[in-house]
Amino acid sequence: MRYELSDYEWTAIKPMLPNKSRGVRRVNDRRVLNGIFWSEARLSSISRHAKR
């Protein structure tokens, strides 16, 4: 299973993200989104196994 955004997907998503900092230093948005997708996939996998 793949958890990282492709360059094509990132190109589509990046313009929708805020580009102004609000006092806190920005982190790598792509890395954060990849972590969210990994977490969701992991939780989904655990949930599926628990139902068996």
C-alpha positions as CSV (number, residue, x, y, z in Angstrom):
1,M,0.0,0.0,0.0
2,R,1.2,3.5,-0.8
3,Y,1.1,6.3,1.8
4,E,2.9,9.1,0.0
5,L,1.5,11.7,-2.3
6,S,2.8,11.5,-5.9
7,D,4.1,14.7,-7.5
8,Y,1.0,14.9,-9.6
9,E,-1.3,14.7,-6.4
10,W,0.9,17.2,-4.6
11,T,0.7,19.7,-7.5
12,A,-3.1,19.5,-7.3
13,I,-3.2,19.9,-3.5
14,K,-0.5,22.5,-2.8
15,P,-2.4,25.6,-4.1
16,M,-5.3,24.8,-1.7
17,L,-3.0,25.1,1.4
18,P,-2.5,28.3,3.3
19,N,0.8,30.0,2.3
20,K,1.0,32.6,5.0
21,S,2.6,31.9,8.4
22,R,0.7,33.0,11.5
23,G,3.5,33.4,13.9
24,V,4.6,29.8,13.9
25,R,7.3,28.5,11.6
26,R,5.8,26.4,8.8
27,V,6.6,22.8,8.6
28,N,6.8,20.6,5.4
29,D,3.1,20.4,4.4
30,R,3.7,17.4,2.2
31,R,5.3,15.5,5.0
32,V,2.5,16.3,7.3
33,L,-0.1,15.1,4.8
34,N,1.8,11.9,4.1
35,G,1.8,11.3,7.9
36,I,-1.9,11.8,8.1
37,F,-2.5,9.4,5.2
38,W,-0.2,6.8,6.8
39,S,-2.0,7.1,10.1
40,E,-5.4,6.7,8.4
41,A,-4.2,3.6,6.5
42,R,-2.7,2.1,9.6
43,L,-5.9,2.7,11.7
44,S,-8.0,1.3,8.9
45,S,-5.9,-1.8,8.7
46,I,-6.1,-2.3,12.5
47,S,-9.9,-1.8,12.4
48,R,-10.2,-4.4,9.6
49,H,-8.2,-7.0,11.6
50,A,-10.1,-6.4,14.8
51,K,-13.4,-7.2,13.1
52,R,-12.3,-10.7,12.0
